[in-house]
Amino acid sequence: AEAFAAAGIEYGPSYRVIESLASNAGEVLARLRIGVDGRDSRLRTAVALDGALQATIALGGLASGADGALALPFSLQSAVLGDVWPSVCFAW
């Protein structure tokens, strides 16, 4: 959360879902706690996907170059989404 705040990105409480991170040079595993119980499954999907994208900061930070430009993933190899989201899930 501190890295995002330093970059001027403020996430509300519903989008602060990363409970823990583990990473190496090319992969990251994030444990996400989705705290929007009882709400629309589309919102839960959005929150979970956003949490997975937030986890990519562990792969290299928010800045991609000397100019400090914001770095965001631009492709997704695969995703498995269901109609029912558990409170705790993992993004890899």
RAMO-V868613 format. One record per run of one state. SS is the DSSP state (hx for helix, st for strand, lp for the rest). FROM is the first residue (numbers start at 1). TO is the last residue. If there is no record, write none. Layout:
ss={SS | SS}
from={FROM | FROM}
to={TO | TO}
This chain:
ss={lp | hx | lp | hx | lp | st | lp | st | lp | hx | lp | st | lp | st | lp | st | lp}
from={1 | 2 | 7 | 13 | 16 | 18 | 24 | 28 | 34 | 41 | 60 | 63 | 64 | 70 | 71 | 88 | 92}
to={1 | 6 | 12 | 15 | 17 | 23 | 27 | 33 | 40 | 59 | 62 | 63 | 69 | 70 | 87 | 91 | 92}
